[in-house]
């Protein structure tokens, strides 16, 4: 029996992809072989190897202290960290024999593409490198992330395990344009193009606004929380009748939006993986994405989606618009959508992903003994 303690709280929040990944991975594991201890929302059902840490406090700071206490009490074989700002406390206070695995979903982008202030950015960068250098094993979600960290971690064991997608939850049967019109007044008879992600510099939401300006006959929906760097965007959004910003959607609604959309656009610049791309493909939604970061590890250009390149942002915007125009009435669209569905079923099945996780976890323990 291998015991694992997670510094991360499992949530059902749509902007928390790491919780989604952990739940899908560990709920499929045999509880006779793995126990995964974690703080869990009261509404989340523990399945498979997942076990709830008996935290009592509602206050998040007291609850954090409780998690430290239970880590010390449980004395797990493995501490699973994500390089969050406070993960260094789990590292310094961990039981002496516990090994450290870091699950890295992304590495900080260059400062000019970050929405963080100067102090927080460099503090986060320092702590991330500090923890990565002290981990026993690192699991990254893409070769792109592995390449970013390999330059200063030449002696570390780094494994790439892609994320997966729940094809039962995200599927074309969720299509419901009437529901979207009833709740959000999204026109059911206009071509629908969606963007899902934080409104931060590295995801380039401003490109979506520029596309909407040039395509008045297409309706754009942006779903994602804003931050201080995106304040100026909203003046332009308010003046565009064919662009709707929705700050928050439940995961079930996101599944409906993706299945009802004609195209998902992902102009992301430094994406560690791009879980929403898999969710779109599984929903029967064609993906048009920028050829940056890890996106080419999911999308094969003109096979199961479209990758956009360009010399500078203006050129990329033009190429995005041209691709959307061409694909609106293109027979190739159905082939790309069909291949996207197969891509999810064959290459990004959660059962396969969970087995890969188990193999790496077992290797940590076997190598120690």
Buried (B, 14 or more C-beta within 10 A) or exposed (E): EBBBBBBBBBBBEBBBBBBBBBBBBBBBBEBEEBBBBBBBEEEBEBEBBBBBBEBEEEEEEEBBEBBBEBBBEBEBBBBBBBBBEEBBBBBEEBBEEBBBBBBBBBBBBEEEBBBBEEEEBBEBBEBBBEBBEBBBBBBBBBBBBBBBBBEEBEEBBBBBBBBBBBBEBBBBEBBBBEBBBEEEEBEBEBBBBBBBBBBBBBBBBBBBBBBBBEBEEBBBBBBBEBEEBBEEBEEBBEEBEBBBBBEEBEBEBBBBBBBBBBBBBBBBBBBBBBBBBBBBBBBBBBBBBBBBBBBBBBBBBEEBBBBBEBEEBEEBBBBBBEBBBEBBEEEEBEEBBEBBBEBBEEBBBBEBBBBBBBEBBEEBEEEEE
